[in-house]
Amino acid sequence: MTFIEDLGRLTKAPSGVATYWPRIEQALAREGINTPRVRAGVAATVDTEVYSFAPVAELPSDGNGGTSGSPQFFWKYEPGTRKGKILGNTKSGDGYRYRGRGFIQLTGRYNYRVYGKRLKLDLENNPDEALKPVIAAQVLASYFKNTPGLVEACEQENWREVRRLVNGGYNGWDHFHKLVLPLATAAKITAPVDVTAVRPPVVSTPLLPAQPLDPMGGHVNDPADSGGPMNKGIT
């Protein structure tokens, strides 16, 4: 059985895995981090964060103060609020405009700007692009590559540290841990990998501190849950 078959079976989302995992794996390869342990960590992260292994957009919730109807307004992310300041939102309407999108919930004007620059895309002026599968996969891979210590934690199979670095805490840990162990086995992980051989040096960019805004606890793959990994300043 191949890794993608195992992944579809373990996540109970074979259709989503078949559609989106190849894009994620291509993005990991593009970043130079497509190793077995990283694949296991990324796959478990995606299934912990989103339903059906598919990119999603954040829905209204208590965490974001979102309203239903049209136009929608995420007032807890607006400029002048604690969360809005952390997310770098500066204009009225930014809360909803820069709501969470993708496999790992890119959130906030500042983060759209930073990841747009990294990927050479204008995500700040075109935030809906972050929901497109290929771009969502590139954001996910870039997040893993550029978060200090994250690839190393995967290579060391320090899965609790992987979860902390992604989430800012341990929300969804039980689900993540239950999934990552068989995925690591499926990826035929047997020996340590020299991380420096597969990962080029990272040029540090000063970013906001990685502090979770609204830890919701439990299994966090609800798009209405504002406790996702990028609903904060990104490392």
C-alpha positions in Angstrom: 0.0 0.0 0.0 1.3 3.4 -0.9 1.6 6.4 1.5 -1.3 8.2 -0.2 -3.5 5.1 0.1 -2.5 4.8 3.8 -3.2 8.5 4.3 -6.7 8.2 2.7 -7.5 5.2 4.9 -6.2 6.7 8.1 -7.9 10.1 7.6 -11.1 8.6 6.3 -11.0 11.2 3.6 -9.7 9.3 0.5 -11.2 11.7 -2.0 -9.7 14.8 -0.4 -6.4 13.1 0.0 -6.3 11.9 -3.7 -7.2 15.4 -4.8 -5.0 17.5 -2.6 -2.1 15.5 -1.3 -0.2 15.5 -4.6 -0.3 19.3 -4.6 1.0 19.4 -1.0 3.8 17.0 -1.8 4.8 19.0 -4.8 4.9 22.1 -2.6 7.1 20.4 -0.1 9.5 19.3 -2.8 9.6 22.9 -4.1 10.7 24.0 -0.6 13.3 21.2 -0.4 11.6 19.5 2.6 9.8 16.5 1.0 11.2 13.9 3.4 9.3 11.0 5.0 9.1 12.5 8.5 8.1 15.9 7.2 5.4 14.3 5.0 4.0 12.5 8.1 4.0 15.7 10.2 2.4 17.8 7.4 -0.3 15.2 6.6 -1.3 14.8 10.3 -1.4 18.6 10.6 -3.7 19.1 7.7 -6.1 16.4 8.9 -6.1 18.0 12.4 -6.8 21.5 11.0 -9.4 21.0 8.3 -12.3 18.8 7.4 -12.1 16.3 4.5 -8.4 17.1 3.9 -9.5 20.1 1.8 -8.6 23.8 2.0 -11.3 25.8 3.8 -12.3 29.4 4.6 -13.0 30.5 8.2 -16.6 30.7 9.1 -18.2 33.1 11.6 -17.7 32.0 15.2 -17.5 33.4 18.7 -13.7 33.5 18.3 -13.8 36.0 15.4 -17.1 37.7 16.2 -18.3 36.9 12.7 -21.8 37.9 11.5 -23.9 35.9 9.1 -25.5 37.4 6.1 -24.0 40.0 3.7 -21.7 41.7 4.2 -20.0 39.6 6.8 -17.9 41.3 9.4 -15.4 39.6 11.8 -15.3 42.3 14.4 -12.9 40.6 16.8 -10.3 40.8 14.0 -10.9 44.5 13.2 -8.3 47.2 13.6 -8.0 48.4 17.1 -8.9 45.1 18.7 -6.3 42.9 20.4 -6.6 40.2 17.7 -6.7 42.8 14.9 -3.5 44.4 16.1 -1.7 41.0 16.3 -2.9 40.1 12.8 -1.7 43.4 11.4 -5.2 44.5 10.2 -5.3 48.2 9.5 -8.5 49.0 7.6 -12.2 48.5 8.4 -13.3 45.2 7.0 -9.9 43.6 7.2 -11.2 41.1 9.8 -13.4 39.4 7.2 -11.2 40.2 4.2 -8.2 38.5 5.8 -10.1 35.7 7.5 -8.5 32.2 7.7 -8.1 30.4 4.4 -6.3 27.2 3.2 -5.0 24.0 4.8 -3.5 25.9 7.8 -5.7 29.0 8.0 -3.6 31.9 6.8 -5.1 34.9 8.7 -4.6 38.6 8.9 -3.4 41.3 6.5 0.2 41.1 7.8 0.4 37.3 7.2 -1.1 37.6 3.7 1.5 40.2 2.9 4.4 38.2 4.2 3.4 34.9 2.6 2.6 36.7 -0.6 6.1 38.1 -0.7 7.6 34.6 0.0 5.6 33.0 -2.8 5.9 36.0 -5.2 2.1 36.5 -5.2 0.0 39.5 -4.3 -2.1 37.8 -1.6 -2.6 41.1 0.2 -4.6 42.5 -2.6 -6.1 39.1 -3.7 -6.7 37.2 -0.4 -9.1 34.7 -2.0 -6.2 33.3 -3.9 -5.0 31.7 -0.7 -8.0 29.3 -0.9 -6.9 27.9 -4.2 -5.5 24.4 -3.7 -2.1 25.0 -5.3 -1.5 28.2 -3.4 -2.9 26.8 -0.1 -0.3 24.0 -0.5 2.5 26.4 -1.1 1.6 28.4 2.0 1.5 25.3 4.0 4.9 24.1 2.8 6.4 27.6 3.3 5.0 27.7 6.8 6.7 24.4 7.7 10.0 25.5 6.1 10.2 28.9 7.6 9.0 28.2 11.1 12.2 27.8 13.1 12.7 24.3 14.5 9.6 22.8 12.8 11.4 20.7 10.1 14.0 19.6 12.7 11.2 18.5 15.1 9.7 16.4 12.3 13.0 14.8 11.5 13.6 14.0 15.2 10.0 12.6 15.4 9.4 15.0 18.2 5.7 15.2 17.4 4.6 17.1 20.5 7.0 19.9 19.6 5.7 19.8 16.0 2.2 20.3 17.3 3.3 23.1 19.6 5.2 24.9 16.8 2.2 24.7 14.5 -0.6 25.4 16.9 1.0 27.6 19.6 -0.2 25.0 22.1 -1.6 21.5 22.0 -5.1 21.9 20.6 -6.0 18.8 18.6 -3.0 16.9 20.1 -4.9 13.6 20.6 -6.1 13.5 17.0 -2.7 14.6 15.7 -0.8 12.1 17.7 -3.1 9.2 16.9 -2.6 9.9 13.2 1.0 10.9 12.9 2.4 7.6 14.4 0.9 5.3 11.8 1.7 7.8 9.1 5.3 7.8 10.2 5.3 4.0 9.9 3.6 4.2 6.5 6.3 6.5 5.3 8.8 3.8 6.3 10.8 6.0 8.7 13.7 4.0 9.9 16.8 6.2 10.4 17.6 9.8 11.1 17.9 12.2 8.2 20.6 14.9 7.9 18.3 17.9 7.8 20.9 20.2 6.4 21.1 18.0 3.4 17.5 18.5 2.5 16.8 21.9 3.8 18.5 25.1 2.6 19.4 27.8 5.2 16.4 30.0 6.1 16.7 33.7 5.7 15.1 35.1 8.8 12.3 37.6 8.4 11.1 39.5 11.4 7.5 38.3 12.0 4.9 38.6 14.7 5.2 36.4 17.8 3.6 32.9 17.5 0.9 33.2 20.2 -2.5 31.5 19.8 -5.4 33.8 19.9 -8.3 31.6 20.9 -7.3 28.0 21.8 -10.5 26.1 21.4 -9.2 22.7 22.5 -10.0 19.2 21.1 -10.0 18.4 17.4 -9.6 21.7 15.7 -10.5 21.0 12.1 -13.6 23.1 12.1 -13.4 26.2 9.8 -15.5 28.1 12.4 -12.8 27.4 15.0 -10.5 30.4 15.3 -7.8 28.4 17.1 -6.0 27.3 13.9 -2.3 27.5 13.6 -2.1 30.7 11.5 -4.7 32.6 13.4 -1.9 34.4 15.1 1.4 36.0 14.3 3.3 33.6 12.2 6.8 32.4 13.1 
